[in-house]
Amino acid sequence: MKVRIYYYHTDSSGVIYYGAYFSFLEEARTRHLEEKGVHLKELAKQGLLFVVGRQEIDYRAPVYYADTLEISTQISESSRVSMVFSHEIKNQLDQLVCEAKTLLVCVNSLLKPQSLKPFLNLISNR
C-alpha cells in the first residue's frame, strides 16, 4: 500500500509524527484483508470482531513531508483467537524506515475471545 506524507502527518520538526503510523498500519491491515476478499464490516455483521491486543513499532529512519511510503503487510502468526500482522515500511528510496507487528484478537459482540477458525477458513479459501 502506498502512502503520501502530507504536512498534517508531520510534527514541528517536519518529521512524520509517530502516532500517524498507527493509522497507516490500520489501513494496511484492512487493505491486506480486502485484497483477499475479506471485509471486516461483513464479519462484524456476523459477530466476528477484532481488537488490537498489542502494537510494536521500531522506527529505523525519519520520514519527511512529501515522502512516499510503501507498506507491505502479511499475517505472520496465528493462534486459536489471535493473529499477528507484520509490516515493513519503506520510503521512495526503498530504505526501511519502520517495522511493526500488530496482534489482533478475535472477539464476539461482548468483547470476549472468540475462535478465529471461521475467519482463517475465509482467508485460506481465497
Long-range contacts (C-beta under 8 A, 24 or more apart in sequence): 1-27, 1-28, 1-31, 1-32, 1-70, 1-71, 1-73, 2-68, 2-69, 2-70, 2-71, 3-27, 3-68, 3-69, 3-71, 4-66, 4-67, 4-68, 4-69, 5-63, 5-64, 5-65, 5-66, 5-67, 5-68, 5-69, 6-65, 7-65, 9-65, 10-64, 10-65, 14-64, 14-65, 15-62, 15-63, 15-64, 16-62, 16-63, 16-64, 16-67, 18-57, 18-59, 21-57, 21-89, 21-98, 21-100, 22-55, 24-69, 24-71, 24-89, 25-55, 25-71, 25-85, 25-87, 25-100, 25-102, 28-71, 28-73, 28-85, 28-87, 29-73, 29-85, 29-102, 29-104, 31-73, 32-73, 32-74, 32-75, 32-85, 33-123, 36-122, 36-123, 36-126, 37-122, 37-126, 38-119, 38-122, 38-123, 38-126, 43-119, 43-122, 46-118, 47-108, 47-109, 47-114, 48-106, 48-108, 48-114, 48-118, 48-119, 49-106, 49-107, 49-108, 49-109, 49-111, 49-114, 50-104, 50-105, 50-106, 50-107, 51-104, 51-105, 51-107, 51-111, 52-102, 52-103, 52-104, 52-105, 53-82, 53-103, 53-104, 53-105, 54-101, 54-102, 54-103, 55-100, 55-101, 55-102, 55-103, 56-100, 56-101, 56-102, 57-98, 57-99, 57-100, 58-98, 58-99, 58-100, 59-97, 59-98, 60-96, 60-97, 60-98, 60-99, 61-91, 61-95, 61-96, 61-97, 62-97, 63-91, 63-97, 63-98, 67-91, 67-92, 68-92, 69-97, 75-123, 76-101, 78-116, 78-120, 79-116, 80-115, 80-116, 80-117, 81-105, 81-106, 81-113, 81-114, 81-115, 81-116, 82-106, 82-116, 83-116, 83-120
